[in-house]
Amino acid sequence: MTLSGKLGSSSRPVRIAIIGAGPSGFYAAGALLQQKDAHVSIDLFDRLPTPYGLVRYGVAPDHQKIKSVTRIYERTMKDSRVRYFGNVDLGTDITHAELISCYDQIVYAVGAQSDKRLGIPGEDLKGSFSATEFVAWYNGHPDFCHFQFDLSVESVAVIGVGNVAMDVTRILAKSVAELKTTDITDYALEELKESKVKRIHIFARRGPVQAKFTNPEIRELGELEIADVIVNPADLVLDAASQAEMEGDRTARRNIETLQMLAERGPTGKPKQIIFHFLRSPTEITGEAGAVSAITTEKNALQETGTGYIACRGIGSYTEYDVGLVFRSIGYRGVPIPGVPFYDRWGIIPNEKGRVTIDHGDAVVPGEYTVGWAKRGPTGVIGTNKPDAVETVKLMMEDVKNAAAPLPVDGFATNRSVPHTDGHGRPGDIMSLLNNKGVNFVSFADWQILEQIENERGERRGQPRVKITDVDEMLRLIQSAREEPVLP
Ligand code: NAP
């Protein structure tokens, strides 16, 4: 006998899968749990055993305060309506069709896992990396821990002036003493200990007012133990359009004040130098024996566009800088998921305020939603994902309200145009699906075993944690703890 119940009733909660356990996934779960009008049951998936996405693998190791946001996410996981399935990769371990056979609604919170390209010659030479790769490496992301960066070179180029560029620069410019109390990985610290990098050239294609970094990040550069910041005072002479832009933008005003202070201070004899070059676009990366040896940049002039955006254009004056490494820090972009729409131009999942659409500006895909960077592109800080998730969740709840009612307890919302049962008219059960496929999924309790091990190792060494970076090791540790639980 099947009991019937309206979708969202206590007898028939809305079954929701959230793909991606980073900040945007957790904020979506948090917003869903606060809904008073609908009962929900949430499964949060991540392709890695470890949750927290960019908080763990993106936020810089010397920014521990930002990482404390995971306490809020832990509270979300304490709610019995939420389950965690780590080590489950959508597209490999479970297909899109299988996923929709198990849930009424799916939320893609997959972030932006790749990077934008400069599109200039030499970009693929050995020694030319995306900042994403370097960040993921020093933060111990399992997919990147085997990368090698030749830090025996004296000069490095960082392209772009966003906060990621600031993170990369800071990590390259900090002393071992400054880094060793962070949760940077051991292998990265070992490499940085031997680093011969003396000059970090930062190239901004536009002017200082248009720089994307926020003020604490630029101020932090000025406070480093072993690195001076070099700013050319001439770069801080603003044209009328930049002056007007700055007056309406508090962050830009404070950034200019900080840059002026740094320009006045000049070099103080510290062993490393961080050199800002404004109004310079890279045009070519050249190499010797297949590896980066120099970067050529073209001088730019700013140009008003009439839309309020101040663009730049090359003015044909070129300068070559000797560098042995290049880090492109010009923004992230999404990666398509098999079966899920993707708008290649913007590198996002096409959507209308969070409802996934078939293409950009096209019809809605029923029951599928997106949040975070996958929804809006790689902008904003961690907290930006909260209102973003609330916007999507509001639409999800509207769709629940409008779903056909009542439903059999085992049935799905009928406003979906996609097949959504196991072929027998019953919703699939994710546990048995994963078990039948032999997927070794990780629960939140399993993750907490790893977390405890990492924290204990860290405590012994005066670090917040010592990250486990190998997925097999993570799974081994979890397995042995499952077999021999530690008694209280
Ligand atoms: P971002 O803030 O968008 O900065 C990208 C930079 O690359 C900009 O300076 C941009 O210049 C430049 N750029 C883009 N295309 C270029 C090209 N073809 N040639 C030369 N330069 C180019 O991106 P992000 O640094 O990757 O950061 C992503 C998001 O994460 C941001 O919202 C950031 O604030 C956030 N984040 C925050 C923190 C923190 O709070 N501490 C840390 C890391 C990241 P234009 O302005 O001219 O386009």
Boltz pocket constraint, residues with backbone or C-beta under 6 A from the ligand:
constraints:
  - pocket:
      binder: B
      contacts: [[A, 58], [A, 117], [A, 118], [A, 159], [A, 160], [A, 161], [A, 162], [A, 163], [A, 164], [A, 165], [A, 167], [A, 203], [A, 204], [A, 205], [A, 206], [A, 210], [A, 211], [A, 212], [A, 213], [A, 217], [A, 280], [A, 281], [A, 282], [A, 329], [A, 330], [A, 331], [A, 332], [A, 378], [A, 379], [A, 380], [A, 381]]
      max_distance: 6.0
